[in-house]
Amino acid sequence: MSVTLEKKIATGLGSALILLIGLGIGSHRSATALVGKQEEMNLAESSKQVDRTDSFTMALMIGGSVLTLVLGVGGGALVFYDLAKRRRVENAVRVKQAYQDLILRSLPVAMYSAKPLGDFGALWVSENIEELTGFSARDFLNDSSLWAARLHPLDKEGALANFTTLPQDNTLSMEYRWRTHDGEYRWFRDEAVLIRREDGALQEIVGLWTDITMQRKAEELIRRQADIINQVEETVITIDLDGYVMSWNHGAEKLLGHSTAEALGRHISFVYPAEDREYLDREVLAPVMAKGTHRVEVRRLTKDGDIRFADLSLTLQKDGSNAPIGIIGYSMDITERKRAEEALVDSRNQLEALATRLQSVREEERTRIALEVHDVLGQALTVLKMDLCWIAKHLGDSTTQARFESLHARVNSALGLIDSTLQSVREIATELRPGVLDQLGLAAAIEWQARTFQERTGIACDIVVRPHRILVSDEQSTALFRIFQEVLTNVARHAQATTVRIRLEESDDHVSLQVTDDGRGIPEGAMTGPRAFGMLGMRLRAQQQGGELTIRGKPGAGTTVIVRIPLHRSGDD
């Protein structure tokens, strides 16, 4: 047997050494050509060159290489292949796979391949599935119904429906609860895509399964906290360190009038009056930045333009590293309390002024009555006494006609003085307490006072009384009549009116008196000024009867006084 050997040894590590052995067949040229192409041929291709039905193959291991001898009838080939490169590649693949497995085990994410139809059982599952569920990958592969059987009853129908529609949608993303090996239902996010074969047939579902239980719990906690804050009737507002609104609860919407959408992103100064902006920076924001907490009373501006008062508590909001990130403000609306406090102070001041005024009025009234009695009754009675004395002295000597006529004149003069004195006494008594009020009632007294006022001032009075007989208690009757007298006095003194319209009406539960003049109108300050004693007295009389008094005036358009008193009928207990 003659053997021709040609060889070409490649110089790089991992290259193939091919030895061709010719057994009496094959030219030097063909062997050279085959060796020249060895770097372009893999082992399978080299085998095809010598693959014959009348040959046999023998493999030998030499060091880290494989020696393959192919012998046939007409000749043979010896292929020598170095596996070092292949082993390095395989080793690199193993290292990479181990690294990927490590990453998968450290993440709450599992990869899977599942059936595209039926029970959607697992075809392959990453090994870290056991870390997430307590079930091994083999458990899923051995029991194709494992996934569907442990879906939460409330989520099962929806989850299966989403997988059923995959042939139409091709992708899905959903969240559901799944019962793990220890019996706990945990939340998972399932994101999958449908894989098809080249002919369009369904091949498999490939997806990622992520445990989002902690995320859901955190979201639920945040939602509950937000719900609690939104259910608080008072305002809860957070701003960033520059003062721009980051959150705005339902209480803020209700009390300040701005919706959450309108408030977010705006500077908090928009709910403060323009004149309070400096106060906001100096007395509200600066202290909380310096101290961490702060409490202060503020004025706030509603969407409708009303001013409301609030007791504001502020806390500096910090992140995990204790760095400030914003300010949380909780406030209680104290508008009614502030107004009540202001009203109480005003009322106290007014009562003090009223008490002083009442003392003064009492003294004035006593002086007036004393003067009236002294000047009118005293003088009249003095003259009457003198006349009667004269008559007594001369009556016995009055025998002549002249004496009789003189005596008669003196008697007539005395009678005239007595009449005028009696009239003065009646007028004084009427001023102190009109008899018509006690004898004929409130309606008749109002009509009488209006006629007297019209005759005395020349101001026309238009009176409407419904019903004509109004039954109220003596105290209510006196209060309404005195208020009416004070209103007419003010009209005569200040209104410069030509007409006064008077309406006295009784309803089922109230009696109301309304007096309207067409004068110059009462100024705003005159209603509550320090000298508005008449107004104060009228209001006090109405309040003493459980009622209220309202005064409306407009410059040039007259004044209207309305008194409403709850009915307490005469004779009621």
C-alpha positions as CSV (number, residue, x, y, z in Angstrom):
1,M,0.0,0.0,0.0
2,S,1.5,3.4,-1.0
3,V,0.6,6.4,1.1
4,T,0.7,10.0,0.0
5,L,0.7,12.5,3.0
6,E,0.1,16.2,2.7
7,K,-0.5,18.4,5.6
8,K,-1.1,22.0,6.5
9,I,-0.9,22.9,10.1
10,A,-2.8,26.0,11.0
11,T,-1.0,28.3,13.3
12,G,-3.8,29.7,15.5
13,L,-5.0,27.9,18.7
14,G,-8.2,26.0,18.1
15,S,-7.7,25.7,14.3
16,A,-8.3,22.3,12.6
17,L,-5.4,20.0,11.6
18,I,-6.5,17.9,8.6
19,L,-4.4,15.1,7.4
20,L,-5.4,13.5,4.1
21,I,-4.2,9.9,3.6
22,G,-4.5,8.7,0.0
23,L,-4.6,4.9,-0.4
24,G,-3.4,4.7,-4.0
25,I,-6.1,7.2,-5.1
26,G,-6.3,10.9,-5.1
27,S,-3.9,13.4,-6.6
28,H,-1.5,15.7,-4.9
29,R,-3.5,18.6,-6.3
30,S,-6.8,17.5,-4.9
31,A,-5.4,17.0,-1.5
32,T,-3.7,20.4,-1.5
33,A,-7.0,22.0,-2.5
34,L,-8.9,20.3,0.3
35,V,-6.3,21.4,2.9
36,G,-6.3,24.9,1.6
37,K,-10.0,25.2,2.4
38,Q,-9.9,23.7,5.8
39,E,-10.4,26.9,7.7
40,E,-13.7,27.4,5.8
41,M,-15.0,24.0,6.6
42,N,-16.5,22.6,9.8
43,L,-16.2,19.1,10.9
44,A,-19.6,18.1,9.4
45,E,-18.6,19.5,6.0
46,S,-15.2,17.6,6.1
47,S,-17.1,14.4,6.9
48,K,-19.3,14.9,3.9
49,Q,-16.3,15.0,1.7
50,V,-15.4,11.4,2.6
51,D,-18.9,10.1,3.4
52,R,-19.3,6.9,1.3
53,T,-21.4,3.9,1.6
54,D,-18.3,1.7,1.3
55,S,-16.3,3.3,4.1
56,F,-16.2,3.1,7.9
57,T,-15.2,5.7,10.6
58,M,-13.1,5.4,13.7
59,A,-12.7,8.2,16.3
60,L,-9.7,8.5,18.7
61,M,-9.2,10.9,21.6
62,I,-5.7,12.4,21.7
63,G,-5.1,15.0,24.5
64,G,-7.9,17.4,24.2
65,S,-8.6,16.7,20.5
66,V,-10.6,14.2,18.5
67,L,-8.9,12.2,15.7
68,T,-11.4,10.8,13.2
69,L,-10.3,8.2,10.7
70,V,-12.6,7.5,7.7
71,L,-11.5,4.5,5.6
72,G,-13.1,3.3,2.4
73,V,-12.5,1.0,-0.6
74,G,-11.0,3.7,-2.7
75,G,-9.2,5.6,0.0
76,G,-9.6,7.5,3.3
77,A,-9.3,10.7,5.2
78,L,-8.0,11.4,8.7
79,V,-9.6,14.6,10.3
80,F,-7.9,16.0,13.4
81,Y,-10.1,18.7,15.2
82,D,-9.0,20.8,18.2
83,L,-12.0,21.2,20.7
84,A,-10.3,23.9,23.0
85,K,-12.2,26.8,21.4
86,R,-15.5,25.0,21.6
87,R,-14.9,24.2,25.2
88,R,-14.1,27.8,26.0
89,V,-17.3,28.9,24.2
90,E,-19.3,26.3,26.1
91,N,-17.7,27.4,29.4
92,A,-18.5,31.0,28.6
93,V,-22.1,30.1,27.9
94,R,-22.3,28.2,31.2
95,V,-20.9,31.2,33.1
96,K,-23.4,33.5,31.3
97,Q,-26.3,31.2,32.1
98,A,-25.2,31.0,35.8
99,Y,-25.1,34.9,35.9
100,Q,-28.6,35.1,34.3
101,D,-29.9,32.5,36.8
102,L,-28.4,34.6,39.7
103,I,-30.1,37.7,38.4
104,L,-33.4,35.8,38.0
105,R,-33.2,34.4,41.5
106,S,-32.6,37.9,42.9
107,L,-35.6,39.5,41.1
108,P,-39.3,38.9,41.8
109,V,-39.7,38.1,38.1
110,A,-40.1,34.6,36.6
111,M,-40.0,33.8,32.9
112,Y,-42.2,31.2,31.4
113,S,-43.5,29.5,28.3
114,A,-47.0,28.2,28.2
115,K,-49.5,26.4,26.0
116,P,-51.4,28.8,23.8
117,L,-54.7,27.0,24.3
118,G,-56.5,24.8,26.8
119,D,-55.5,25.2,30.4
120,F,-52.5,27.3,29.4
121,G,-50.2,24.9,31.3
122,A,-46.5,25.6,31.6
123,L,-44.1,24.3,28.9
124,W,-41.0,25.8,30.6
125,V,-40.5,27.9,33.7
126,S,-37.4,29.6,35.0
127,E,-35.9,28.1,38.1
128,N,-36.5,31.1,40.3
129,I,-40.3,30.4,40.2
130,E,-39.8,28.5,43.5
131,E,-38.6,31.7,45.2
132,L,-41.8,33.4,44.1
133,T,-44.4,30.7,44.6
134,G,-43.0,27.9,46.7
135,F,-43.6,25.5,43.8
136,S,-40.6,24.2,41.7
137,A,-40.4,24.5,38.0
138,R,-40.9,20.7,37.8
139,D,-44.2,21.1,39.8
140,F,-45.5,23.4,37.0
141,L,-44.3,21.1,34.2
142,N,-45.8,18.0,35.8
143,D,-49.2,19.6,36.6
144,S,-50.4,21.7,33.7
145,S,-53.5,22.8,35.7
146,L,-51.4,24.2,38.6
147,W,-51.5,27.8,37.4
148,A,-55.2,28.0,36.6
149,A,-56.3,26.0,39.7
150,R,-54.7,28.5,42.2
151,L,-56.1,31.7,40.7
152,H,-58.1,33.8,43.1
153,P,-61.9,33.0,42.7
154,L,-62.6,36.7,42.0
155,D,-59.8,37.0,39.5
156,K,-59.9,33.6,37.7
157,E,-62.6,34.3,35.1
158,G,-61.0,37.6,34.0
159,A,-57.5,36.1,33.8
160,L,-58.6,33.1,31.7
161,A,-60.6,35.4,29.5
162,N,-57.6,37.6,28.8
163,F,-55.5,34.5,27.8
164,T,-58.3,33.3,25.6
165,T,-58.3,36.6,23.7
166,L,-54.5,36.4,23.0
167,P,-55.0,35.1,19.4
168,Q,-56.8,38.4,18.6
169,D,-54.7,40.7,20.8
170,N,-51.3,39.0,20.6
171,T,-50.2,40.6,23.9
172,L,-51.6,41.0,27.4
173,S,-50.8,42.8,30.6
174,M,-52.9,42.2,33.7
175,E,-52.7,41.9,37.5
176,Y,-54.4,39.1,39.6
177,R,-54.1,37.2,42.8
178,W,-52.6,33.7,42.9
179,R,-52.3,31.3,45.9
180,T,-48.7,30.3,46.7
181,H,-47.6,27.1,48.3
182,D,-48.0,28.4,51.8
183,G,-51.7,29.3,51.1
184,E,-51.2,33.1,50.8
185,Y,-52.8,35.0,48.0
186,R,-50.2,37.3,46.4
187,W,-50.5,39.8,43.6
188,F,-48.8,39.1,40.3
189,R,-48.4,41.2,37.1
190,D,-48.5,38.9,34.0
191,E,-47.1,40.3,30.8
192,A,-47.2,37.9,27.9
193,V,-46.9,37.7,24.1
194,L,-48.2,35.1,21.7
195,I,-45.6,33.3,19.5
196,R,-46.7,31.9,16.1
197,R,-45.0,29.5,13.7
198,E,-44.0,30.5,10.2
199,D,-47.3,29.3,8.9
200,G,-49.3,31.4,11.5
201,A,-50.2,28.5,13.7
202,L,-50.1,29.1,17.5
203,Q,-46.8,27.9,19.0
204,E,-46.6,29.1,22.6
205,I,-47.1,32.0,25.1
206,V,-44.0,33.6,26.4
207,G,-44.2,35.9,29.4
208,L,-42.9,37.5,32.5
209,W,-44.5,36.9,35.9
210,T,-43.8,39.6,38.5
211,D,-44.7,39.5,42.2
212,I,-46.1,43.0,42.9
213,T,-47.6,42.2,46.3
214,M,-45.5,44.8,48.2
215,Q,-46.2,47.4,45.5
216,R,-50.0,46.8,45.7
217,K,-49.8,47.0,49.5
218,A,-47.9,50.3,49.3
219,E,-50.4,51.6,46.7
220,E,-53.3,50.5,48.9
221,L,-51.8,52.2,51.9
222,I,-51.3,55.4,49.9
223,R,-54.9,55.1,48.7
224,R,-56.3,54.6,52.2
225,Q,-54.3,57.5,53.5
226,A,-55.5,59.7,50.6
227,D,-59.1,58.5,51.3
228,I,-58.8,59.4,55.0
229,I,-57.4,62.8,54.1
230,N,-60.1,63.4,51.6
231,Q,-62.8,62.5,54.1
232,V,-61.5,65.1,56.6
233,E,-63.9,68.0,56.5
234,E,-61.1,70.5,57.2
235,T,-58.5,71.5,54.7
236,V,-55.3,69.5,54.2
237,I,-52.9,71.0,51.7
238,T,-49.3,70.2,50.9
239,I,-46.9,72.5,49.1
240,D,-43.3,72.2,47.9
241,L,-40.5,74.3,49.4
242,D,-41.2,77.0,46.8
243,G,-44.8,77.3,47.9
244,Y,-46.5,75.5,45.0
245,V,-49.5,73.2,45.7
246,M,-48.8,69.5,45.5
247,S,-52.0,68.1,47.0
248,W,-55.4,69.5,47.8
249,N,-58.1,67.5,49.7
250,H,-61.9,67.5,49.5
251,G,-62.1,69.7,52.5
252,A,-60.1,72.4,50.7
253,E,-62.3,72.1,47.7
254,K,-65.4,72.5,49.9
255,L,-64.2,75.4,52.1
256,L,-62.2,77.4,49.6
257,G,-64.2,76.6,46.4
258,H,-61.3,75.7,44.1
259,S,-61.2,72.1,42.7
260,T,-58.1,70.0,42.9
261,A,-57.4,70.5,39.2
262,E,-57.6,74.3,39.6
263,A,-55.3,74.3,42.7
264,L,-52.5,71.9,41.8
265,G,-49.4,73.7,40.6
266,R,-50.4,77.1,41.7
267,H,-48.6,79.1,44.4
268,I,-50.4,78.9,47.7
269,S,-50.6,82.7,47.9
270,F,-53.6,82.6,45.6
271,V,-55.8,81.7,48.6
272,Y,-54.6,84.7,50.6
273,P,-55.8,88.3,50.3
274,A,-53.3,90.5,48.4
275,E,-52.6,92.6,51.5
276,D,-51.6,89.4,53.4
277,R,-48.9,88.1,51.0
278,E,-46.1,89.6,53.1
279,Y,-47.7,88.2,56.2
280,L,-47.8,84.8,54.5
281,D,-44.0,84.8,53.8
282,R,-43.0,86.3,57.2
283,E,-45.4,84.8,59.7
284,V,-46.5,81.5,58.0
285,L,-43.9,80.0,55.8
286,A,-40.6,81.3,57.3
287,P,-41.3,80.0,60.9
288,V,-42.1,76.4,59.8
289,M,-38.9,76.3,57.7
290,A,-37.0,77.5,60.7
291,K,-38.7,75.4,63.4
292,G,-40.2,72.4,61.6
293,T,-43.7,73.0,63.0
294,H,-45.8,76.2,63.3
295,R,-49.3,77.2,64.3
296,V,-50.9,80.5,63.3
297,E,-54.3,82.1,62.5
298,V,-54.6,83.3,59.0
299,R,-57.1,84.9,56.7
300,R,-57.9,83.1,53.4
301,L,-59.7,84.1,50.3
302,T,-62.3,81.8,48.8
303,K,-63.1,81.4,45.1
304,D,-66.2,83.6,45.6
305,G,-64.1,86.4,47.1
306,D,-65.2,85.8,50.7
307,I,-62.7,86.2,53.6
308,R,-62.5,83.2,56.0
309,F,-60.4,82.7,59.0
310,A,-58.4,79.5,59.7
311,D,-56.4,78.0,62.6
312,L,-53.4,76.6,60.5
313,S,-51.0,73.9,61.8
314,L,-47.9,73.4,59.6
315,T,-45.3,70.6,59.6
316,L,-42.2,70.4,57.5
317,Q,-42.3,67.3,55.3
318,K,-39.0,65.3,55.0
319,D,-37.8,62.4,52.9
320,G,-35.9,59.3,54.0
321,S,-32.7,61.1,54.3
322,N,-34.3,63.7,56.6
323,A,-34.0,66.4,53.9
324,P,-37.0,68.8,53.7
325,I,-39.2,68.3,50.6
326,G,-42.3,70.3,51.4
327,I,-44.8,71.6,53.9
328,I,-48.0,69.9,55.1
329,G,-50.8,72.3,56.3
330,Y,-53.9,71.2,58.3
331,S,-56.3,74.0,59.0
332,M,-59.7,74.3,60.8
333,D,-62.1,77.0,59.7
334,I,-62.8,79.3,62.6
335,T,-64.7,82.0,60.7
336,E,-67.9,81.6,62.7
337,R,-65.9,81.6,65.9
338,K,-64.0,84.8,64.9
339,R,-67.2,86.5,63.9
340,A,-68.8,85.4,67.1
341,E,-65.9,86.8,69.1
342,E,-66.0,90.0,67.2
343,A,-69.8,90.2,67.6
344,L,-69.3,89.6,71.3
345,V,-66.8,92.3,71.7
346,D,-69.0,94.7,69.7
347,S,-72.0,93.7,71.7
348,R,-70.1,94.2,75.0
349,N,-69.0,97.7,73.8
350,Q,-72.5,98.5,72.6
351,L,-74.0,97.3,75.9
352,E,-71.7,99.4,77.9
353,A,-72.6,102.4,75.7
354,L,-76.2,101.5,76.0
355,A,-76.1,101.3,79.8
356,T,-74.5,104.7,79.9
357,R,-77.0,106.1,77.5
358,L,-79.9,104.6,79.4
359,Q,-78.7,106.2,82.6
360,S,-78.5,109.5,80.7
361,V,-81.9,109.1,79.1
362,R,-83.4,108.2,82.5
363,E,-82.0,111.3,84.0
364,E,-83.1,113.4,81.0
365,E,-86.6,111.9,81.2
366,R,-86.8,112.6,84.9
367,T,-85.7,116.2,84.3
368,R,-88.2,116.6,81.5
369,I,-91.0,115.3,83.6
370,A,-90.0,117.4,86.5
371,L,-89.9,120.5,84.4
372,E,-93.2,119.7,82.8
373,V,-94.8,119.2,86.1
374,H,-93.1,122.2,87.7
375,D,-93.6,124.7,84.9
376,V,-97.0,123.6,83.7
377,L,-98.8,122.0,86.5
378,G,-97.1,124.0,89.2
379,Q,-97.8,127.4,87.7
380,A,-101.3,126.5,86.7
381,L,-102.1,125.2,90.1
382,T,-100.5,128.2,91.7
383,V,-102.7,130.6,89.7
384,L,-105.7,128.5,90.4
385,K,-105.1,128.6,94.1
386,M,-104.7,132.4,94.0
387,D,-107.9,132.8,92.1
388,L,-109.8,130.5,94.4
389,C,-108.4,132.4,97.3
390,W,-109.6,135.7,95.9
391,I,-113.0,134.3,95.3
392,A,-113.2,133.0,98.9
393,K,-112.1,136.4,100.2
394,H,-114.6,138.5,98.2
395,L,-117.5,136.1,97.8
396,G,-119.2,137.3,101.0
397,D,-119.1,141.0,100.0
398,S,-120.2,140.4,96.4
399,T,-123.7,142.0,96.5
400,T,-123.6,144.3,93.5
401,Q,-123.9,143.3,89.9
402,A,-120.4,144.5,89.1
403,R,-119.0,142.4,91.9
404,F,-120.8,139.3,90.6
405,E,-119.6,139.7,87.0
406,S,-116.0,140.1,88.2
407,L,-116.4,137.0,90.4
408,H,-117.9,135.1,87.5
409,A,-114.9,136.0,85.3
410,R,-112.4,134.8,87.9
411,V,-114.2,131.5,88.2
412,N,-114.3,131.0,84.5
413,S,-110.5,131.7,84.3
414,A,-109.9,129.1,87.0
415,L,-111.9,126.6,85.1
416,G,-109.9,127.3,82.0
417,L,-106.7,126.7,83.8
418,I,-107.9,123.5,85.2
419,D,-108.9,122.3,81.7
420,S,-105.5,123.2,80.2
421,T,-103.8,121.5,83.2
422,L,-105.8,118.4,82.7
423,Q,-104.8,118.4,79.0
424,S,-101.2,118.8,79.8
425,V,-101.5,115.9,82.2
426,R,-103.0,113.8,79.5
427,E,-100.3,114.6,77.0
428,I,-97.6,113.8,79.5
429,A,-99.2,110.5,80.3
430,T,-99.7,109.7,76.6
431,E,-96.0,110.4,76.0
432,L,-95.1,108.0,78.8
433,R,-97.6,105.3,77.8
434,P,-100.3,105.8,75.1
435,G,-103.7,104.6,76.4
436,V,-104.7,103.5,73.0
437,L,-102.1,100.7,73.0
438,D,-103.6,99.2,76.2
439,Q,-107.2,99.8,75.3
440,L,-107.4,99.1,71.5
441,G,-104.3,97.1,70.8
442,L,-101.2,97.2,68.6
443,A,-102.8,97.8,65.2
444,A,-104.9,100.8,66.5
445,A,-101.9,102.2,68.3
446,I,-99.7,102.0,65.1
447,E,-102.5,103.8,63.1
448,W,-102.9,106.5,65.7
449,Q,-99.2,107.1,66.0
450,A,-98.9,107.3,62.2
451,R,-101.8,109.9,61.9
452,T,-100.2,111.9,64.7
453,F,-96.8,111.8,63.0
454,Q,-98.4,112.9,59.7
455,E,-100.3,115.8,61.3
456,R,-97.2,117.0,63.2
457,T,-94.6,116.6,60.3
458,G,-96.6,116.8,57.1
459,I,-95.0,113.5,55.9
460,A,-97.6,111.3,54.3
461,C,-98.1,107.9,55.9
462,D,-99.4,104.9,53.9
463,I,-100.5,102.1,56.4
464,V,-101.3,98.5,55.7
465,V,-102.4,96.2,58.6
466,R,-103.2,92.5,58.0
467,P,-105.2,91.3,59.7
468,H,-106.7,94.4,61.4
469,R,-106.7,92.8,64.8
470,I,-103.3,91.4,65.7
471,L,-103.1,89.5,68.9
472,V,-99.7,89.7,70.6
473,S,-98.6,89.8,74.2
474,D,-98.3,93.1,76.1
475,E,-94.5,92.9,76.1
476,Q,-94.4,92.3,72.3
477,S,-96.9,95.0,71.7
478,T,-94.9,97.5,73.7
479,A,-91.6,96.5,72.0
480,L,-93.1,96.9,68.5
481,F,-94.7,100.2,69.3
482,R,-91.6,101.7,70.8
483,I,-89.5,100.5,67.8
484,F,-92.1,102.2,65.5
485,Q,-91.9,105.4,67.5
486,E,-88.1,105.4,67.2
487,V,-88.2,104.8,63.5
488,L,-90.6,107.7,63.0
489,T,-88.4,109.9,65.1
490,N,-85.4,109.0,62.9
491,V,-87.4,109.7,59.8
492,A,-88.4,113.1,61.1
493,R,-84.9,114.0,62.1
494,H,-82.7,112.6,59.4
495,A,-84.5,111.1,56.4
496,Q,-85.8,114.3,54.6
497,A,-88.6,112.0,53.3
498,T,-92.0,112.9,51.9
499,T,-93.7,109.5,52.3
500,V,-93.5,106.6,54.7
501,R,-95.0,103.2,53.9
502,I,-95.9,101.1,56.9
503,R,-96.8,97.4,56.9
504,L,-97.9,95.5,60.0
505,E,-98.5,91.8,59.2
506,E,-99.1,88.6,61.1
507,S,-98.2,85.1,59.8
508,D,-98.6,81.7,61.4
509,D,-95.6,82.1,63.6
510,H,-94.3,85.7,63.3
511,V,-95.5,89.3,63.4
512,S,-93.6,91.7,61.3
513,L,-93.4,95.5,61.1
514,Q,-91.8,97.1,58.0
515,V,-91.3,100.9,57.7
516,T,-89.9,102.3,54.4
517,D,-89.2,105.9,53.7
518,D,-88.3,107.6,50.4
519,G,-85.6,109.8,52.0
520,R,-81.9,110.2,51.5
521,G,-81.0,106.7,52.8
522,I,-79.1,105.8,55.9
523,P,-75.3,105.7,55.5
524,E,-73.5,102.4,56.3
525,G,-71.6,103.8,59.2
526,A,-74.6,105.3,60.9
527,M,-76.0,101.8,61.6
528,T,-73.2,100.8,63.9
529,G,-71.5,104.1,64.8
530,P,-70.7,105.0,68.4
531,R,-73.7,107.4,68.5
532,A,-76.2,105.0,67.0
533,F,-78.0,104.6,70.3
534,G,-81.5,104.6,68.7
535,M,-80.5,101.7,66.4
536,L,-79.0,99.8,69.3
537,G,-82.1,100.4,71.4
538,M,-84.4,99.1,68.7
539,R,-82.3,96.0,68.1
540,L,-82.1,95.3,71.8
541,R,-85.9,95.5,72.1
542,A,-86.3,93.1,69.2
543,Q,-83.7,90.6,70.7
544,Q,-85.4,90.7,74.1
545,Q,-88.6,89.4,72.4
546,G,-86.6,86.6,70.5
547,G,-86.8,88.5,67.2
548,E,-84.5,90.4,64.9
549,L,-84.2,93.8,63.4
550,T,-82.8,94.5,59.9
551,I,-82.0,97.9,58.5
552,R,-81.3,98.4,54.8
553,G,-80.4,101.7,53.3
554,K,-79.0,103.0,50.1
555,P,-77.9,106.6,49.5
556,G,-80.6,108.5,47.6
557,A,-83.0,105.5,47.7
558,G,-84.4,105.6,51.2
559,T,-84.3,103.3,54.2
560,T,-86.2,100.2,55.2
561,V,-86.5,98.9,58.8
562,I,-87.9,95.4,59.3
563,V,-88.7,93.9,62.6
564,R,-89.7,90.2,63.0
565,I,-90.8,88.8,66.3
566,P,-92.0,85.2,67.0
567,L,-95.6,85.2,68.1
568,H,-96.3,84.8,71.8
569,R,-100.0,85.4,71.9
570,S,-101.7,87.3,74.7
571,G,-102.9,84.9,77.3
572,D,-100.5,82.1,76.4
573,D,-98.5,80.5,79.2
